[in-house]
Amino acid sequence: MSHPIAIITGAASGIGLAVTKSLIAKGWRVVMADVDGKRGKEIAAELGQKVLFYTTDVSSYEQQAKLFKAAFDWGENRLDFFAANAGIADTEFLYDAKEHFDVNGVLQPLDLRTINVDLIAVIQGIWLFKHYARRNKIPGGKVVITSSAAGLYAMETNPLYTTAKHGLVGLARGLGPIFAKENIHVNAICPAFVPTALCPEEMLDRFPKEHITPMSTVIKVYDKLISDSSIYGQTVELSLDQLYFRTKPDYPNESQRWLGEDSAAFWEEAYKEPK
Ligand SMILES: NC(=O)c1ccc[n+]([C@@H]2O[C@H](COP(=O)([O-])OP(=O)(O)OC[C@H]3O[C@@H](n4cnc5c(N)ncnc54)[C@H](O)[C@@H]3O)[C@@H](O)[C@H]2O)c1
């Protein structure tokens, strides 16, 4: 039987690179995607034949679509796993005093790259993954979305990152049950602070050691979500060496419980066709 195939975005650094190394050690073949082509190619050359590096800016649908096609071809019509992992912090602050104007004095729009990379690209990636997962010899596959603790709580310095990461939690919860019917298992992970290049370099050494979540916890959750097909639509918070499966918020009354759990037949009829 051929080796299972994964696509990992943001694979040239941090979490994506650690997951890449962990999977190839377990016999996987990994298509590493990253916007940093130079670093990615150097690392891929060191990792050898088990990886294929593909320079990809995930915020370009065209580039991500080419990545998926290349991966499916490289895997000889096989794609088992997608780690939607690439992410960036806020590139402009919504609360910033600095503003830019065009020649007519009209305020320029806010830079929304964070939303494009951290949220929209993930949605498009899952759209692409579904297409190929349905064409696997045994249709189906697994997706792990890298949200963040900022997807559960607020990171006040980074409101756009917080918005995108909350959106990813909603995406996993909303898609999980319906995709599971066709053997595609989607979950989101919410790591606390893991020391990577995401944190400005000069601040890394100053982060309190007792609040660091090690990469081993990240690898542990990937192993669990890849091996256990009974888990889907879940949000897993990672803190220190622990995994916490976070359930939806409590319903305040019976009416909201009905809306959340028993109203599916109503909505299925209402949304037979997209509006
Ligand atoms: N490190 C943490 O503490 C932490 C905590 C919670 C969530 N996360 C999330 O984990 C994920 C991985 O981050 P990391 O901590 O490993 O950071 P990292 O900066 O080490 O790695 C991110 C990688 O994504 C790549 N990337 C950025 N924009 C891209 C784009 N448009 N297309 C393709 N690749 C792109 C970067 O080049 C980099 O290699 C991110 O989604 C991040 O938000 C990290």
The ligand as a Gaussian input file, in Angstrom:
#p B3LYP/6-31G(d) Opt

LIG

0 1
 N        3.164000      29.847000      18.250000
 C        2.095000      30.041000      18.990000
 O        2.169000      30.390000      20.167000
 C        0.740000      29.817000      18.405000
 C       -0.357000      29.759000      19.268000
 C       -1.611000      29.565000      18.731000
 C       -1.778000      29.411000      17.379000
 N       -0.687000      29.481000      16.558000
 C       -0.914000      29.312000      15.126000
 O       -0.069000      28.305000      14.653000
 C        0.100000      28.455000      13.239000
 C        1.564000      28.272000      12.892000
 O        2.301000      29.350000      13.458000
 P        3.725000      29.166000      14.139000
 O        3.579000      29.516000      15.551000
 O        4.303000      27.875000      13.753000
 O        4.475000      30.425000      13.460000
 P        5.675000      30.511000      12.444000
 O        5.758000      31.961000      12.137000
 O        6.878000      29.824000      13.006000
 O        5.183000      29.707000      11.163000
 C        4.184000      30.201000      10.302000
 C        4.576000      29.860000       8.875000
 O        3.500000      30.285000       8.032000
 C        4.074000      30.836000       6.863000
 N        3.131000      31.748000       6.227000
 C        2.778000      32.987000       6.605000
 N        1.927000      33.522000       5.717000
 C        1.735000      32.591000       4.757000
 C        0.971000      32.571000       3.559000
 N        0.260000      33.615000       3.150000
 N        0.991000      31.424000       2.816000
 C        1.728000      30.365000       3.191000
 N        2.499000      30.352000       4.299000
 C        2.494000      31.450000       5.076000
 C        5.317000      31.565000       7.355000
 O        6.232000      31.805000       6.294000
 C        5.844000      30.593000       8.385000
 O        6.744000      29.672000       7.826000
 C       -0.467000      29.841000      12.908000
 O       -1.749000      29.696000      12.333000
 C       -0.570000      30.508000      14.258000
 O       -1.563000      31.500000      14.285000
 C        0.567000      29.667000      17.033000

